[in-house]
Amino acid sequence: MPPDPLATLRQVNSDLRSALIRLRPEQKHCSTIRPQDFSDMLGELVRAAECIRNLPTKREGSELEKEISEYRGNLEKLKQFLPDLHGRLLVERARLQSMQAHVATAAAWARASRKTL
């Protein structure tokens, strides 16, 4: 028996809402975002796409239409949110690379100092 489209879309919408809250800048530093967060989100998007693709063209039930509408709204929020998140992740990567270069320089200085002693 195929999964219930209404239940699937409800779960996807719930998971996407949670992801949008978890990944919001005021909720989480970029350094704590895991690759798994994006994998999970992508999995939900694929699951919803398959569900919607398999819906009959004639759909009855306002609940299903409501969930589809909410899903579209979540996609719009992601469309607005992801470029900002991408920018923040690039800034975090630059910060980490700078820190890594600083640590490498300090380690080289420490090795050179030991040789002169």
Buried (B, 14 or more C-beta within 10 A) or exposed (E): EEEEBBEBBBBBBEBBBEBBEEBEEEEBEBEEBEEEBBEBBEEBBEBBEEBBEEEEEEEEEEEBEBBBEBBEEBEEEBEEBEEEBEEBEEEBEEEEEEEEEEEEEEEEEEEEEEEEE
